[in-house]
Amino acid sequence: MFPARALCVVGMSFAVIGAFFVSIATDVLGMVLGMVGYFMGARVLGVVVVILSIATLIIGLLVGPAALPGSYDQPTHGTERPASD
C-alpha cells in the first residue's frame, strides 16, 4: 500500500506543478501516476490525484494565458517567422 500512496503523492505534486506551466506533460504524468496508484490499492487518493490533474490541466491551459500575459508567447508562437520588410 505504501508504494501506491507514494506514487499518488508524486502524481499530486506533478498535478500542482502542471497548473503553472504551458506543457500538459506534467498533468498527464500526474494522471498516469494517480491511475497506477489507484490500481495498486490507494483507491481514494488515486481518484483525488486524477481529478486534481484534470482540474489543473484546465486551469493551466485556459486560465493561465490570461493570468500571465506574455509568458505563453514563446511556447505557442515560437515556430513563427518574424515578418520581413
PDB file of N, CA, C and O in Angstrom, chain B, residues numbered from 101:
ATOM      1  N   MET B 101       0.812  -1.182   0.000  1.00  0.00           N
ATOM      2  CA  MET B 101       0.000   0.000   0.000  1.00  0.00           C
ATOM      3  C   MET B 101       0.868   1.263   0.000  1.00  0.00           C
ATOM      4  O   MET B 101       0.472   2.283  -0.564  1.00  0.00           O
ATOM      5  N   PHE B 102       2.043   1.203   0.625  1.00  0.00           N
ATOM      6  CA  PHE B 102       2.916   2.379   0.654  1.00  0.00           C
ATOM      7  C   PHE B 102       3.376   2.790  -0.743  1.00  0.00           C
ATOM      8  O   PHE B 102       3.361   3.985  -1.039  1.00  0.00           O
ATOM      9  N   PRO B 103       3.785   1.860  -1.626  1.00  0.00           N
ATOM     10  CA  PRO B 103       4.178   2.307  -2.974  1.00  0.00           C
ATOM     11  C   PRO B 103       3.041   2.992  -3.729  1.00  0.00           C
ATOM     12  O   PRO B 103       3.278   3.934  -4.485  1.00  0.00           O
ATOM     13  N   ALA B 104       1.825   2.531  -3.529  1.00  0.00           N
ATOM     14  CA  ALA B 104       0.684   3.166  -4.197  1.00  0.00           C
ATOM     15  C   ALA B 104       0.488   4.590  -3.699  1.00  0.00           C
ATOM     16  O   ALA B 104       0.250   5.502  -4.491  1.00  0.00           O
ATOM     17  N   ARG B 105       0.586   4.779  -2.401  1.00  0.00           N
ATOM     18  CA  ARG B 105       0.442   6.132  -1.840  1.00  0.00           C
ATOM     19  C   ARG B 105       1.589   7.034  -2.278  1.00  0.00           C
ATOM     20  O   ARG B 105       1.386   8.215  -2.557  1.00  0.00           O
ATOM     21  N   ALA B 106       2.784   6.476  -2.336  1.00  0.00           N
ATOM     22  CA  ALA B 106       3.947   7.265  -2.782  1.00  0.00           C
ATOM     23  C   ALA B 106       3.774   7.717  -4.225  1.00  0.00           C
ATOM     24  O   ALA B 106       4.085   8.860  -4.560  1.00  0.00           O
ATOM     25  N   LEU B 107       3.279   6.826  -5.079  1.00  0.00           N
ATOM     26  CA  LEU B 107       3.028   7.206  -6.470  1.00  0.00           C
ATOM     27  C   LEU B 107       1.959   8.294  -6.553  1.00  0.00           C
ATOM     28  O   LEU B 107       2.068   9.213  -7.364  1.00  0.00           O
ATOM     29  N   CYS B 108       0.946   8.192  -5.729  1.00  0.00           N
ATOM     30  CA  CYS B 108      -0.107   9.206  -5.727  1.00  0.00           C
ATOM     31  C   CYS B 108       0.408  10.556  -5.243  1.00  0.00           C
ATOM     32  O   CYS B 108       0.009  11.595  -5.770  1.00  0.00           O
ATOM     33  N   VAL B 109       1.274  10.553  -4.266  1.00  0.00           N
ATOM     34  CA  VAL B 109       1.836  11.816  -3.775  1.00  0.00           C
ATOM     35  C   VAL B 109       2.707  12.459  -4.849  1.00  0.00           C
ATOM     36  O   VAL B 109       2.650  13.674  -5.040  1.00  0.00           O
ATOM     37  N   VAL B 110       3.498  11.678  -5.542  1.00  0.00           N
ATOM     38  CA  VAL B 110       4.312  12.212  -6.638  1.00  0.00           C
ATOM     39  C   VAL B 110       3.406  12.716  -7.755  1.00  0.00           C
ATOM     40  O   VAL B 110       3.658  13.774  -8.331  1.00  0.00           O
ATOM     41  N   GLY B 111       2.354  11.963  -8.060  1.00  0.00           N
ATOM     42  CA  GLY B 111       1.394  12.398  -9.076  1.00  0.00           C
ATOM     43  C   GLY B 111       0.700  13.687  -8.697  1.00  0.00           C
ATOM     44  O   GLY B 111       0.445  14.532  -9.554  1.00  0.00           O
ATOM     45  N   MET B 112       0.390  13.847  -7.409  1.00  0.00           N
ATOM     46  CA  MET B 112      -0.245  15.077  -6.946  1.00  0.00           C
ATOM     47  C   MET B 112       0.704  16.265  -7.082  1.00  0.00           C
ATOM     48  O   MET B 112       0.276  17.366  -7.430  1.00  0.00           O
ATOM     49  N   SER B 113       1.972  16.050  -6.814  1.00  0.00           N
ATOM     50  CA  SER B 113       2.934  17.147  -6.978  1.00  0.00           C
ATOM     51  C   SER B 113       3.068  17.536  -8.444  1.00  0.00           C
ATOM     52  O   SER B 113       3.186  18.720  -8.759  1.00  0.00           O
ATOM     53  N   PHE B 114       3.052  16.555  -9.347  1.00  0.00           N
ATOM     54  CA  PHE B 114       3.074  16.874 -10.775  1.00  0.00           C
ATOM     55  C   PHE B 114       1.813  17.616 -11.197  1.00  0.00           C
ATOM     56  O   PHE B 114       1.871  18.516 -12.036  1.00  0.00           O
ATOM     57  N   ALA B 115       0.692  17.248 -10.628  1.00  0.00           N
ATOM     58  CA  ALA B 115      -0.569  17.923 -10.962  1.00  0.00           C
ATOM     59  C   ALA B 115      -0.539  19.378 -10.533  1.00  0.00           C
ATOM     60  O   ALA B 115      -0.975  20.251 -11.284  1.00  0.00           O
ATOM     61  N   VAL B 116      -0.037  19.651  -9.350  1.00  0.00           N
ATOM     62  CA  VAL B 116       0.018  21.035  -8.868  1.00  0.00           C
ATOM     63  C   VAL B 116       1.021  21.846  -9.680  1.00  0.00           C
ATOM     64  O   VAL B 116       0.754  22.997 -10.026  1.00  0.00           O
ATOM     65  N   ILE B 117       2.158  21.261  -9.981  1.00  0.00           N
ATOM     66  CA  ILE B 117       3.161  21.948 -10.796  1.00  0.00           C
ATOM     67  C   ILE B 117       2.616  22.220 -12.199  1.00  0.00           C
ATOM     68  O   ILE B 117       2.923  23.252 -12.794  1.00  0.00           O
ATOM     69  N   GLY B 118       1.812  21.302 -12.725  1.00  0.00           N
ATOM     70  CA  GLY B 118       1.266  21.456 -14.074  1.00  0.00           C
ATOM     71  C   GLY B 118       0.350  22.644 -14.248  1.00  0.00           C
ATOM     72  O   GLY B 118       0.141  23.090 -15.376  1.00  0.00           O
ATOM     73  N   ALA B 119      -0.198  23.166 -13.185  1.00  0.00           N
ATOM     74  CA  ALA B 119      -1.068  24.339 -13.291  1.00  0.00           C
ATOM     75  C   ALA B 119      -0.285  25.590 -13.643  1.00  0.00           C
ATOM     76  O   ALA B 119      -0.870  26.563 -14.119  1.00  0.00           O
ATOM     77  N   PHE B 120       1.012  25.589 -13.422  1.00  0.00           N
ATOM     78  CA  PHE B 120       1.814  26.794 -13.623  1.00  0.00           C
ATOM     79  C   PHE B 120       2.642  26.773 -14.905  1.00  0.00           C
ATOM     80  O   PHE B 120       3.404  27.708 -15.152  1.00  0.00           O
ATOM     81  N   PHE B 121       2.512  25.724 -15.731  1.00  0.00           N
ATOM     82  CA  PHE B 121       3.315  25.613 -16.943  1.00  0.00           C
ATOM     83  C   PHE B 121       2.435  25.372 -18.157  1.00  0.00           C
ATOM     84  O   PHE B 121       1.296  24.920 -18.031  1.00  0.00           O
ATOM     85  N   VAL B 122       2.973  25.677 -19.340  1.00  0.00           N
ATOM     86  CA  VAL B 122       2.247  25.502 -20.587  1.00  0.00           C
ATOM     87  C   VAL B 122       2.150  24.025 -20.950  1.00  0.00           C
ATOM     88  O   VAL B 122       1.135  23.590 -21.494  1.00  0.00           O
ATOM     89  N   SER B 123       3.167  23.268 -20.664  1.00  0.00           N
ATOM     90  CA  SER B 123       3.224  21.862 -21.049  1.00  0.00           C
ATOM     91  C   SER B 123       2.170  21.046 -20.315  1.00  0.00           C
ATOM     92  O   SER B 123       1.983  21.184 -19.106  1.00  0.00           O
ATOM     93  N   ILE B 124       1.483  20.191 -21.074  1.00  0.00           N
ATOM     94  CA  ILE B 124       0.487  19.330 -20.457  1.00  0.00           C
ATOM     95  C   ILE B 124       1.104  18.028 -19.970  1.00  0.00           C
ATOM     96  O   ILE B 124       0.415  17.203 -19.370  1.00  0.00           O
ATOM     97  N   ALA B 125       2.378  17.839 -20.217  1.00  0.00           N
ATOM     98  CA  ALA B 125       3.030  16.581 -19.848  1.00  0.00           C
ATOM     99  C   ALA B 125       3.019  16.344 -18.346  1.00  0.00           C
ATOM    100  O   ALA B 125       2.867  15.201 -17.914  1.00  0.00           O
ATOM    101  N   THR B 126       3.172  17.374 -17.545  1.00  0.00           N
ATOM    102  CA  THR B 126       3.176  17.179 -16.099  1.00  0.00           C
ATOM    103  C   THR B 126       1.799  16.769 -15.590  1.00  0.00           C
ATOM    104  O   THR B 126       1.697  15.950 -14.676  1.00  0.00           O
ATOM    105  N   ASP B 127       0.743  17.328 -16.171  1.00  0.00           N
ATOM    106  CA  ASP B 127      -0.605  16.933 -15.759  1.00  0.00           C
ATOM    107  C   ASP B 127      -0.926  15.506 -16.204  1.00  0.00           C
ATOM    108  O   ASP B 127      -1.545  14.743 -15.462  1.00  0.00           O
ATOM    109  N   VAL B 128      -0.510  15.157 -17.396  1.00  0.00           N
ATOM    110  CA  VAL B 128      -0.741  13.788 -17.876  1.00  0.00           C
ATOM    111  C   VAL B 128       0.044  12.799 -17.027  1.00  0.00           C
ATOM    112  O   VAL B 128      -0.459  11.721 -16.707  1.00  0.00           O
ATOM    113  N   LEU B 129       1.254  13.149 -16.663  1.00  0.00           N
ATOM    114  CA  LEU B 129       2.037  12.278 -15.798  1.00  0.00           C
ATOM    115  C   LEU B 129       1.381  12.139 -14.426  1.00  0.00           C
ATOM    116  O   LEU B 129       1.399  11.059 -13.836  1.00  0.00           O
ATOM    117  N   GLY B 130       0.806  13.219 -13.920  1.00  0.00           N
ATOM    118  CA  GLY B 130       0.068  13.149 -12.667  1.00  0.00           C
ATOM    119  C   GLY B 130      -1.137  12.223 -12.775  1.00  0.00           C
ATOM    120  O   GLY B 130      -1.425  11.463 -11.850  1.00  0.00           O
ATOM    121  N   MET B 131      -1.850  12.286 -13.921  1.00  0.00           N
ATOM    122  CA  MET B 131      -2.989  11.397 -14.124  1.00  0.00           C
ATOM    123  C   MET B 131      -2.558   9.939 -14.180  1.00  0.00           C
ATOM    124  O   MET B 131      -3.197   9.070 -13.587  1.00  0.00           O
ATOM    125  N   VAL B 132      -1.473   9.677 -14.894  1.00  0.00           N
ATOM    126  CA  VAL B 132      -0.985   8.299 -15.019  1.00  0.00           C
ATOM    127  C   VAL B 132      -0.552   7.757 -13.661  1.00  0.00           C
ATOM    128  O   VAL B 132      -0.884   6.625 -13.309  1.00  0.00           O
ATOM    129  N   LEU B 133       0.181   8.551 -12.904  1.00  0.00           N
ATOM    130  CA  LEU B 133       0.608   8.090 -11.581  1.00  0.00           C
ATOM    131  C   LEU B 133      -0.582   7.907 -10.643  1.00  0.00           C
ATOM    132  O   LEU B 133      -0.576   7.003  -9.808  1.00  0.00           O
ATOM    133  N   GLY B 134      -1.593   8.749 -10.769  1.00  0.00           N
ATOM    134  CA  GLY B 134      -2.804   8.582  -9.970  1.00  0.00           C
ATOM    135  C   GLY B 134      -3.538   7.296 -10.317  1.00  0.00           C
ATOM    136  O   GLY B 134      -4.035   6.599  -9.433  1.00  0.00           O
ATOM    137  N   MET B 135      -3.605   6.981 -11.619  1.00  0.00           N
ATOM    138  CA  MET B 135      -4.264   5.735 -12.031  1.00  0.00           C
ATOM    139  C   MET B 135      -3.477   4.510 -11.588  1.00  0.00           C
ATOM    140  O   MET B 135      -4.065   3.520 -11.153  1.00  0.00           O
ATOM    141  N   VAL B 136      -2.149   4.566 -11.694  1.00  0.00           N
ATOM    142  CA  VAL B 136      -1.327   3.444 -11.237  1.00  0.00           C
ATOM    143  C   VAL B 136      -1.484   3.262  -9.731  1.00  0.00           C
ATOM    144  O   VAL B 136      -1.600   2.133  -9.253  1.00  0.00           O
ATOM    145  N   GLY B 137      -1.489   4.351  -8.989  1.00  0.00           N
ATOM    146  CA  GLY B 137      -1.704   4.262  -7.553  1.00  0.00           C
ATOM    147  C   GLY B 137      -3.077   3.703  -7.217  1.00  0.00           C
ATOM    148  O   GLY B 137      -3.232   2.946  -6.259  1.00  0.00           O
ATOM    149  N   TYR B 138      -4.073   4.079  -8.012  1.00  0.00           N
ATOM    150  CA  TYR B 138      -5.423   3.558  -7.809  1.00  0.00           C
ATOM    151  C   TYR B 138      -5.453   2.038  -7.994  1.00  0.00           C
ATOM    152  O   TYR B 138      -6.030   1.317  -7.179  1.00  0.00           O
ATOM    153  N   PHE B 139      -4.835   1.566  -9.055  1.00  0.00           N
ATOM    154  CA  PHE B 139      -4.850   0.131  -9.322  1.00  0.00           C
ATOM    155  C   PHE B 139      -3.952  -0.654  -8.380  1.00  0.00           C
ATOM    156  O   PHE B 139      -4.108  -1.867  -8.235  1.00  0.00           O
ATOM    157  N   MET B 140      -3.006   0.037  -7.735  1.00  0.00           N
ATOM    158  CA  MET B 140      -2.151  -0.653  -6.763  1.00  0.00           C
ATOM    159  C   MET B 140      -2.770  -0.685  -5.360  1.00  0.00           C
ATOM    160  O   MET B 140      -2.235  -1.349  -4.472  1.00  0.00           O
ATOM    161  N   GLY B 141      -3.886   0.020  -5.149  1.00  0.00           N
ATOM    162  CA  GLY B 141      -4.563  -0.093  -3.873  1.00  0.00           C
ATOM    163  C   GLY B 141      -4.943   1.198  -3.185  1.00  0.00           C
ATOM    164  O   GLY B 141      -5.750   1.168  -2.256  1.00  0.00           O
ATOM    165  N   ALA B 142      -4.405   2.323  -3.594  1.00  0.00           N
ATOM    166  CA  ALA B 142      -4.756   3.609  -2.972  1.00  0.00           C
ATOM    167  C   ALA B 142      -5.951   4.192  -3.726  1.00  0.00           C
ATOM    168  O   ALA B 142      -5.798   5.111  -4.531  1.00  0.00           O
ATOM    169  N   ARG B 143      -7.126   3.656  -3.463  1.00  0.00           N
ATOM    170  CA  ARG B 143      -8.322   3.985  -4.238  1.00  0.00           C
ATOM    171  C   ARG B 143      -8.726   5.458  -4.126  1.00  0.00           C
ATOM    172  O   ARG B 143      -8.869   6.140  -5.141  1.00  0.00           O
ATOM    173  N   VAL B 144      -8.904   5.936  -2.929  1.00  0.00           N
ATOM    174  CA  VAL B 144      -9.394   7.302  -2.739  1.00  0.00           C
ATOM    175  C   VAL B 144      -8.350   8.319  -3.184  1.00  0.00           C
ATOM    176  O   VAL B 144      -8.672   9.271  -3.895  1.00  0.00           O
ATOM    177  N   LEU B 145      -7.114   8.124  -2.772  1.00  0.00           N
ATOM    178  CA  LEU B 145      -6.054   9.067  -3.139  1.00  0.00           C
ATOM    179  C   LEU B 145      -5.805   9.059  -4.652  1.00  0.00           C
ATOM    180  O   LEU B 145      -5.506  10.105  -5.230  1.00  0.00           O
ATOM    181  N   GLY B 146      -5.921   7.913  -5.289  1.00  0.00           N
ATOM    182  CA  GLY B 146      -5.755   7.836  -6.741  1.00  0.00           C
ATOM    183  C   GLY B 146      -6.808   8.640  -7.477  1.00  0.00           C
ATOM    184  O   GLY B 146      -6.498   9.347  -8.435  1.00  0.00           O
ATOM    185  N   VAL B 147      -8.052   8.534  -7.035  1.00  0.00           N
ATOM    186  CA  VAL B 147      -9.139   9.297  -7.659  1.00  0.00           C
ATOM    187  C   VAL B 147      -8.926  10.797  -7.441  1.00  0.00           C
ATOM    188  O   VAL B 147      -9.155  11.596  -8.348  1.00  0.00           O
ATOM    189  N   VAL B 148      -8.493  11.173  -6.250  1.00  0.00           N
ATOM    190  CA  VAL B 148      -8.242  12.588  -5.955  1.00  0.00           C
ATOM    191  C   VAL B 148      -7.138  13.135  -6.855  1.00  0.00           C
ATOM    192  O   VAL B 148      -7.243  14.256  -7.352  1.00  0.00           O
ATOM    193  N   VAL B 149      -6.098  12.364  -7.063  1.00  0.00           N
ATOM    194  CA  VAL B 149      -4.984  12.817  -7.908  1.00  0.00           C
ATOM    195  C   VAL B 149      -5.431  12.976  -9.350  1.00  0.00           C
ATOM    196  O   VAL B 149      -5.054  13.950 -10.002  1.00  0.00           O
ATOM    197  N   VAL B 150      -6.217  12.052  -9.862  1.00  0.00           N
ATOM    198  CA  VAL B 150      -6.692  12.157 -11.247  1.00  0.00           C
ATOM    199  C   VAL B 150      -7.600  13.376 -11.412  1.00  0.00           C
ATOM    200  O   VAL B 150      -7.470  14.109 -12.392  1.00  0.00           O
ATOM    201  N   ILE B 151      -8.502  13.600 -10.483  1.00  0.00           N
ATOM    202  CA  ILE B 151      -9.392  14.765 -10.562  1.00  0.00           C
ATOM    203  C   ILE B 151      -8.600  16.067 -10.434  1.00  0.00           C
ATOM    204  O   ILE B 151      -8.872  17.034 -11.146  1.00  0.00           O
ATOM    205  N   LEU B 152      -7.623  16.091  -9.528  1.00  0.00           N
ATOM    206  CA  LEU B 152      -6.778  17.281  -9.384  1.00  0.00           C
ATOM    207  C   LEU B 152      -5.962  17.534 -10.651  1.00  0.00           C
ATOM    208  O   LEU B 152      -5.777  18.685 -11.048  1.00  0.00           O
ATOM    209  N   SER B 153      -5.480  16.483 -11.278  1.00  0.00           N
ATOM    210  CA  SER B 153      -4.717  16.641 -12.523  1.00  0.00           C
ATOM    211  C   SER B 153      -5.578  17.215 -13.635  1.00  0.00           C
ATOM    212  O   SER B 153      -5.128  18.079 -14.388  1.00  0.00           O
ATOM    213  N   ILE B 154      -6.805  16.745 -13.741  1.00  0.00           N
ATOM    214  CA  ILE B 154      -7.709  17.275 -14.764  1.00  0.00           C
ATOM    215  C   ILE B 154      -8.032  18.740 -14.485  1.00  0.00           C
ATOM    216  O   ILE B 154      -8.060  19.558 -15.404  1.00  0.00           O
ATOM    217  N   ALA B 155      -8.274  19.066 -13.228  1.00  0.00           N
ATOM    218  CA  ALA B 155      -8.591  20.457 -12.874  1.00  0.00           C
ATOM    219  C   ALA B 155      -7.414  21.388 -13.148  1.00  0.00           C
ATOM    220  O   ALA B 155      -7.603  22.483 -13.676  1.00  0.00           O
ATOM    221  N   THR B 156      -6.201  20.963 -12.793  1.00  0.00           N
ATOM    222  CA  THR B 156      -5.044  21.829 -13.037  1.00  0.00           C
ATOM    223  C   THR B 156      -4.692  21.899 -14.515  1.00  0.00           C
ATOM    224  O   THR B 156      -4.109  22.887 -14.961  1.00  0.00           O
ATOM    225  N   LEU B 157      -5.034  20.873 -15.281  1.00  0.00           N
ATOM    226  CA  LEU B 157      -4.848  20.940 -16.732  1.00  0.00           C
ATOM    227  C   LEU B 157      -5.741  22.020 -17.317  1.00  0.00           C
ATOM    228  O   LEU B 157      -5.304  22.805 -18.159  1.00  0.00           O
ATOM    229  N   ILE B 158      -6.984  22.062 -16.876  1.00  0.00           N
ATOM    230  CA  ILE B 158      -7.911  23.088 -17.354  1.00  0.00           C
ATOM    231  C   ILE B 158      -7.449  24.468 -16.901  1.00  0.00           C
ATOM    232  O   ILE B 158      -7.480  25.421 -17.679  1.00  0.00           O
ATOM    233  N   ILE B 159      -7.028  24.575 -15.666  1.00  0.00           N
ATOM    234  CA  ILE B 159      -6.554  25.859 -15.157  1.00  0.00           C
ATOM    235  C   ILE B 159      -5.318  26.318 -15.923  1.00  0.00           C
ATOM    236  O   ILE B 159      -5.225  27.479 -16.323  1.00  0.00           O
ATOM    237  N   GLY B 160      -4.376  25.411 -16.123  1.00  0.00           N
ATOM    238  CA  GLY B 160      -3.134  25.780 -16.793  1.00  0.00           C
ATOM    239  C   GLY B 160      -3.312  26.175 -18.236  1.00  0.00           C
ATOM    240  O   GLY B 160      -2.611  27.065 -18.717  1.00  0.00           O
ATOM    241  N   LEU B 161      -4.236  25.536 -18.952  1.00  0.00           N
ATOM    242  CA  LEU B 161      -4.397  25.818 -20.376  1.00  0.00           C
ATOM    243  C   LEU B 161      -5.410  26.912 -20.682  1.00  0.00           C
ATOM    244  O   LEU B 161      -5.249  27.640 -21.661  1.00  0.00           O
ATOM    245  N   LEU B 162      -6.436  27.041 -19.877  1.00  0.00           N
ATOM    246  CA  LEU B 162      -7.472  28.024 -20.181  1.00  0.00           C
ATOM    247  C   LEU B 162      -7.310  29.331 -19.420  1.00  0.00           C
ATOM    248  O   LEU B 162      -7.510  30.405 -19.988  1.00  0.00           O
ATOM    249  N   VAL B 163      -6.957  29.255 -18.166  1.00  0.00           N
ATOM    250  CA  VAL B 163      -6.871  30.448 -17.346  1.00  0.00           C
ATOM    251  C   VAL B 163      -5.457  31.022 -17.355  1.00  0.00           C
ATOM    252  O   VAL B 163      -5.282  32.232 -17.216  1.00  0.00           O
ATOM    253  N   GLY B 164      -4.469  30.184 -17.513  1.00  0.00           N
ATOM    254  CA  GLY B 164      -3.074  30.599 -17.440  1.00  0.00           C
ATOM    255  C   GLY B 164      -2.672  31.716 -18.384  1.00  0.00           C
ATOM    256  O   GLY B 164      -2.038  32.675 -17.943  1.00  0.00           O
ATOM    257  N   PRO B 165      -3.015  31.636 -19.675  1.00  0.00           N
ATOM    258  CA  PRO B 165      -2.608  32.721 -20.584  1.00  0.00           C
ATOM    259  C   PRO B 165      -3.196  34.071 -20.213  1.00  0.00           C
ATOM    260  O   PRO B 165      -2.555  35.097 -20.442  1.00  0.00           O
ATOM    261  N   ALA B 166      -4.389  34.102 -19.649  1.00  0.00           N
ATOM    262  CA  ALA B 166      -4.983  35.378 -19.259  1.00  0.00           C
ATOM    263  C   ALA B 166      -4.370  35.902 -17.969  1.00  0.00           C
ATOM    264  O   ALA B 166      -4.265  37.114 -17.778  1.00  0.00           O
ATOM    265  N   ALA B 167      -3.970  35.006 -17.093  1.00  0.00           N
ATOM    266  CA  ALA B 167      -3.410  35.422 -15.814  1.00  0.00           C
ATOM    267  C   ALA B 167      -1.953  35.851 -15.930  1.00  0.00           C
ATOM    268  O   ALA B 167      -1.498  36.728 -15.196  1.00  0.00           O
ATOM    269  N   LEU B 168      -1.234  35.238 -16.842  1.00  0.00           N
ATOM    270  CA  LEU B 168       0.186  35.542 -17.025  1.00  0.00           C
ATOM    271  C   LEU B 168       0.444  35.990 -18.458  1.00  0.00           C
ATOM    272  O   LEU B 168       0.957  35.207 -19.257  1.00  0.00           O
ATOM    273  N   PRO B 169       0.105  37.220 -18.802  1.00  0.00           N
ATOM    274  CA  PRO B 169       0.283  37.661 -20.184  1.00  0.00           C
ATOM    275  C   PRO B 169       1.756  37.697 -20.569  1.00  0.00           C
ATOM    276  O   PRO B 169       2.613  38.128 -19.797  1.00  0.00           O
ATOM    277  N   GLY B 170       2.018  37.238 -21.766  1.00  0.00           N
ATOM    278  CA  GLY B 170       3.382  37.237 -22.276  1.00  0.00           C
ATOM    279  C   GLY B 170       4.157  35.983 -21.977  1.00  0.00           C
ATOM    280  O   GLY B 170       5.125  35.686 -22.677  1.00  0.00           O
ATOM    281  N   SER B 171       3.775  35.238 -20.971  1.00  0.00           N
ATOM    282  CA  SER B 171       4.530  34.039 -20.608  1.00  0.00           C
ATOM    283  C   SER B 171       4.258  32.879 -21.551  1.00  0.00           C
ATOM    284  O   SER B 171       5.050  31.939 -21.607  1.00  0.00           O
ATOM    285  N   TYR B 172       3.156  32.923 -22.293  1.00  0.00           N
ATOM    286  CA  TYR B 172       2.801  31.842 -23.184  1.00  0.00           C
ATOM    287  C   TYR B 172       3.164  32.144 -24.640  1.00  0.00           C
ATOM    288  O   TYR B 172       2.917  31.318 -25.518  1.00  0.00           O
ATOM    289  N   ASP B 173       3.745  33.312 -24.905  1.00  0.00           N
ATOM    290  CA  ASP B 173       4.032  33.687 -26.276  1.00  0.00           C
ATOM    291  C   ASP B 173       5.091  32.804 -26.925  1.00  0.00           C
ATOM    292  O   ASP B 173       4.899  32.357 -28.056  1.00  0.00           O
ATOM    293  N   GLN B 174       6.175  32.548 -26.257  1.00  0.00           N
ATOM    294  CA  GLN B 174       7.253  31.757 -26.830  1.00  0.00           C
ATOM    295  C   GLN B 174       6.832  30.309 -27.103  1.00  0.00           C
ATOM    296  O   GLN B 174       7.065  29.828 -28.212  1.00  0.00           O
ATOM    297  N   PRO B 175       6.230  29.594 -26.159  1.00  0.00           N
ATOM    298  CA  PRO B 175       5.841  28.213 -26.458  1.00  0.00           C
ATOM    299  C   PRO B 175       4.771  28.094 -27.535  1.00  0.00           C
ATOM    300  O   PRO B 175       4.783  27.132 -28.303  1.00  0.00           O
ATOM    301  N   THR B 176       3.848  29.044 -27.610  1.00  0.00           N
ATOM    302  CA  THR B 176       2.765  28.915 -28.574  1.00  0.00           C
ATOM    303  C   THR B 176       3.076  29.547 -29.924  1.00  0.00           C
ATOM    304  O   THR B 176       2.497  29.151 -30.935  1.00  0.00           O
ATOM    305  N   HIS B 177       3.969  30.508 -29.959  1.00  0.00           N
ATOM    306  CA  HIS B 177       4.289  31.181 -31.216  1.00  0.00           C
ATOM    307  C   HIS B 177       5.773  31.072 -31.551  1.00  0.00           C
ATOM    308  O   HIS B 177       6.283  31.871 -32.338  1.00  0.00           O
ATOM    309  N   GLY B 178       6.464  30.116 -30.980  1.00  0.00           N
ATOM    310  CA  GLY B 178       7.903  30.021 -31.185  1.00  0.00           C
ATOM    311  C   GLY B 178       8.311  29.559 -32.557  1.00  0.00           C
ATOM    312  O   GLY B 178       9.465  29.752 -32.942  1.00  0.00           O
ATOM    313  N   THR B 179       7.403  28.948 -33.327  1.00  0.00           N
ATOM    314  CA  THR B 179       7.776  28.434 -34.655  1.00  0.00           C
ATOM    315  C   THR B 179       7.476  29.412 -35.767  1.00  0.00           C
ATOM    316  O   THR B 179       7.847  29.164 -36.914  1.00  0.00           O
ATOM    317  N   GLU B 180       6.810  30.525 -35.461  1.00  0.00           N
ATOM    318  CA  GLU B 180       6.503  31.502 -36.491  1.00  0.00           C
ATOM    319  C   GLU B 180       7.723  32.340 -36.822  1.00  0.00           C
ATOM    320  O   GLU B 180       8.532  32.662 -35.952  1.00  0.00           O
ATOM    321  N   ARG B 181       7.841  32.682 -38.081  1.00  0.00           N
ATOM    322  CA  ARG B 181       8.942  33.558 -38.501  1.00  0.00           C
ATOM    323  C   ARG B 181       8.493  35.011 -38.391  1.00  0.00           C
ATOM    324  O   ARG B 181       7.333  35.333 -38.650  1.00  0.00           O
ATOM    325  N   PRO B 182       9.414  35.877 -38.009  1.00  0.00           N
ATOM    326  CA  PRO B 182       9.027  37.302 -37.973  1.00  0.00           C
ATOM    327  C   PRO B 182       8.748  37.825 -39.376  1.00  0.00           C
ATOM    328  O   PRO B 182       9.333  37.357 -40.353  1.00  0.00           O
ATOM    329  N   ALA B 183       7.858  38.790 -39.464  1.00  0.00           N
ATOM    330  CA  ALA B 183       7.506  39.381 -40.754  1.00  0.00           C
ATOM    331  C   ALA B 183       8.697  40.152 -41.313  1.00  0.00           C
ATOM    332  O   ALA B 183       9.319  40.955 -40.619  1.00  0.00           O
ATOM    333  N   SER B 184       8.996  39.893 -42.570  1.00  0.00           N
ATOM    334  CA  SER B 184      10.124  40.601 -43.199  1.00  0.00           C
ATOM    335  C   SER B 184       9.609  41.789 -44.008  1.00  0.00           C
ATOM    336  O   SER B 184       8.498  41.768 -44.537  1.00  0.00           O
ATOM    337  N   ASP B 185      10.439  42.818 -44.087  1.00  0.00           N
ATOM    338  CA  ASP B 185      10.029  44.030 -44.817  1.00  0.00           C
ATOM    339  C   ASP B 185      10.288  43.911 -46.269  1.00  0.00           C
ATOM    340  O   ASP B 185      10.002  44.839 -47.025  1.00  0.00           O
TER     341      ASP B 185
END
